[in-house]
Amino acid sequence: MLCVDGVTQWVSLTHLDTVTDGACSELLIVDRYPVPRREPDLEIEERFGIVQRFVGAVRQLRATSNIKNSTRVTVQVKPLHEDTRPMLERLQDAVGFLARIDSIEYVDERPKGAAAQYDAAFELYLDLAKYIDLAEEIARLDREIAKVVKALAQDRKKLENPSFVERAPADKVDEVRRRVVATGERLEKLRSTREELAAIG
């Protein structure tokens, strides 16, 4: 039984055509896998890759700087690839929507006090002081770092305890080990962000 546009239709499943060499089936579920009409254009993929990485870089910069998603920002870009500016200008509406950007300003150097993200095709800059209270954000990061340091110390203490390592289920021990790695990476990122904001302030 199939439901098409709200209409229920009964379909016999007997005497179905099957896929034969070079022939198409009447049913998509048993048909040949689609074959592309032409090979992918690597140049086009590379150009769109610049745009994808740019959107990701803006989102990353916003996230690490704790800028609300509802806040639209103006960013500065130093193009390092001949296709960077043409692609960003061509797709400016889509880029603005996806990255929550008001406008893009093209520059030759990093503006003083700007946070940055680096890519082979561009350097991305954002004046954080326009969008967040730097002192307040640094204080928030200090509190978060303290929490992460405490959690990391607790997990490391567990792993240093022979009784825990030997008696706890193996999957539980592995879970704590994975958590130590993930927490250590998070701590490194938090400290790096704090250092960047302190340098800007």
CORRAUR-V671001 format. One record per residue. N is the residue number from 1. RES is the residue in three letters. PHI is phi as a letter, one per 20 degrees, with the letter a starting at -180 (999 if undefined). Layout:
n->N res->RES phi->PHI
n->N res->RES phi->PHI
This chain:
n->1 res->MET phi->999
n->2 res->LEU phi->c
n->3 res->CYS phi->d
n->4 res->VAL phi->c
n->5 res->ASP phi->l
n->6 res->GLY phi->n
n->7 res->VAL phi->d
n->8 res->THR phi->e
n->9 res->GLN phi->c
n->10 res->TRP phi->e
n->11 res->VAL phi->c
n->12 res->SER phi->f
n->13 res->LEU phi->e
n->14 res->THR phi->e
n->15 res->HIS phi->l
n->16 res->LEU phi->f
n->17 res->ASP phi->f
n->18 res->THR phi->d
n->19 res->VAL phi->f
n->20 res->THR phi->c
n->21 res->ASP phi->g
n->22 res->GLY phi->m
n->23 res->ALA phi->d
n->24 res->CYS phi->d
n->25 res->SER phi->e
n->26 res->GLU phi->f
n->27 res->LEU phi->d
n->28 res->LEU phi->f
n->29 res->ILE phi->f
n->30 res->VAL phi->d
n->31 res->ASP phi->e
n->32 res->ARG phi->f
n->33 res->TYR phi->f
n->34 res->PRO phi->g
n->35 res->VAL phi->d
n->36 res->PRO phi->f
n->37 res->ARG phi->f
n->38 res->ARG phi->b
n->39 res->GLU phi->f
n->40 res->PRO phi->g
n->41 res->ASP phi->e
n->42 res->LEU phi->f
n->43 res->GLU phi->f
n->44 res->ILE phi->f
n->45 res->GLU phi->f
n->46 res->GLU phi->f
n->47 res->ARG phi->f
n->48 res->PHE phi->f
n->49 res->GLY phi->f
n->50 res->ILE phi->f
n->51 res->VAL phi->f
n->52 res->GLN phi->f
n->53 res->ARG phi->f
n->54 res->PHE phi->f
n->55 res->VAL phi->g
n->56 res->GLY phi->f
n->57 res->ALA phi->f
n->58 res->VAL phi->f
n->59 res->ARG phi->f
n->60 res->GLN phi->f
n->61 res->LEU phi->f
n->62 res->ARG phi->f
n->63 res->ALA phi->f
n->64 res->THR phi->f
n->65 res->SER phi->e
n->66 res->ASN phi->m
n->67 res->ILE phi->e
n->68 res->LYS phi->g
n->69 res->ASN phi->f
n->70 res->SER phi->f
n->71 res->THR phi->e
n->72 res->ARG phi->e
n->73 res->VAL phi->c
n->74 res->THR phi->d
n->75 res->VAL phi->d
n->76 res->GLN phi->d
n->77 res->VAL phi->c
n->78 res->LYS phi->d
n->79 res->PRO phi->f
n->80 res->LEU phi->d
n->81 res->HIS phi->c
n->82 res->GLU phi->f
n->83 res->ASP phi->e
n->84 res->THR phi->f
n->85 res->ARG phi->f
n->86 res->PRO phi->g
n->87 res->MET phi->f
n->88 res->LEU phi->f
n->89 res->GLU phi->f
n->90 res->ARG phi->f
n->91 res->LEU phi->d
n->92 res->GLN phi->f
n->93 res->ASP phi->f
n->94 res->ALA phi->f
n->95 res->VAL phi->f
n->96 res->GLY phi->f
n->97 res->PHE phi->f
n->98 res->LEU phi->f
n->99 res->ALA phi->d
n->100 res->ARG phi->l
n->101 res->ILE phi->d
n->102 res->ASP phi->e
n->103 res->SER phi->b
n->104 res->ILE phi->d
n->105 res->GLU phi->d
n->106 res->TYR phi->e
n->107 res->VAL phi->c
n->108 res->ASP phi->d
n->109 res->GLU phi->c
n->110 res->ARG phi->f
n->111 res->PRO phi->f
n->112 res->LYS phi->f
n->113 res->GLY phi->n
n->114 res->ALA phi->e
n->115 res->ALA phi->f
n->116 res->ALA phi->b
n->117 res->GLN phi->c
n->118 res->TYR phi->d
n->119 res->ASP phi->b
n->120 res->ALA phi->f
n->121 res->ALA phi->d
n->122 res->PHE phi->a
n->123 res->GLU phi->d
n->124 res->LEU phi->d
n->125 res->TYR phi->c
n->126 res->LEU phi->b
n->127 res->ASP phi->e
n->128 res->LEU phi->f
n->129 res->ALA phi->f
n->130 res->LYS phi->f
n->131 res->TYR phi->c
n->132 res->ILE phi->c
n->133 res->ASP phi->e
n->134 res->LEU phi->g
n->135 res->ALA phi->f
n->136 res->GLU phi->f
n->137 res->GLU phi->f
n->138 res->ILE phi->f
n->139 res->ALA phi->f
n->140 res->ARG phi->f
n->141 res->LEU phi->f
n->142 res->ASP phi->f
n->143 res->ARG phi->f
n->144 res->GLU phi->f
n->145 res->ILE phi->f
n->146 res->ALA phi->f
n->147 res->LYS phi->f
n->148 res->VAL phi->f
n->149 res->VAL phi->f
n->150 res->LYS phi->f
n->151 res->ALA phi->f
n->152 res->LEU phi->f
n->153 res->ALA phi->f
n->154 res->GLN phi->f
n->155 res->ASP phi->f
n->156 res->ARG phi->f
n->157 res->LYS phi->f
n->158 res->LYS phi->f
n->159 res->LEU phi->f
n->160 res->GLU phi->e
n->161 res->ASN phi->e
n->162 res->PRO phi->g
n->163 res->SER phi->f
n->164 res->PHE phi->f
n->165 res->VAL phi->f
n->166 res->GLU phi->e
n->167 res->ARG phi->d
n->168 res->ALA phi->f
n->169 res->PRO phi->g
n->170 res->ALA phi->g
n->171 res->ASP phi->f
n->172 res->LYS phi->f
n->173 res->VAL phi->f
n->174 res->ASP phi->f
n->175 res->GLU phi->f
n->176 res->VAL phi->f
n->177 res->ARG phi->f
n->178 res->ARG phi->f
n->179 res->ARG phi->f
n->180 res->VAL phi->f
n->181 res->VAL phi->f
n->182 res->ALA phi->f
n->183 res->THR phi->f
n->184 res->GLY phi->f
n->185 res->GLU phi->f
n->186 res->ARG phi->f
n->187 res->LEU phi->f
n->188 res->GLU phi->f
n->189 res->LYS phi->f
n->190 res->LEU phi->f
n->191 res->ARG phi->f
n->192 res->SER phi->f
n->193 res->THR phi->f
n->194 res->ARG phi->f
n->195 res->GLU phi->f
n->196 res->GLU phi->f
n->197 res->LEU phi->f
n->198 res->ALA phi->f
n->199 res->ALA phi->f
n->200 res->ILE phi->f
n->201 res->GLY phi->f
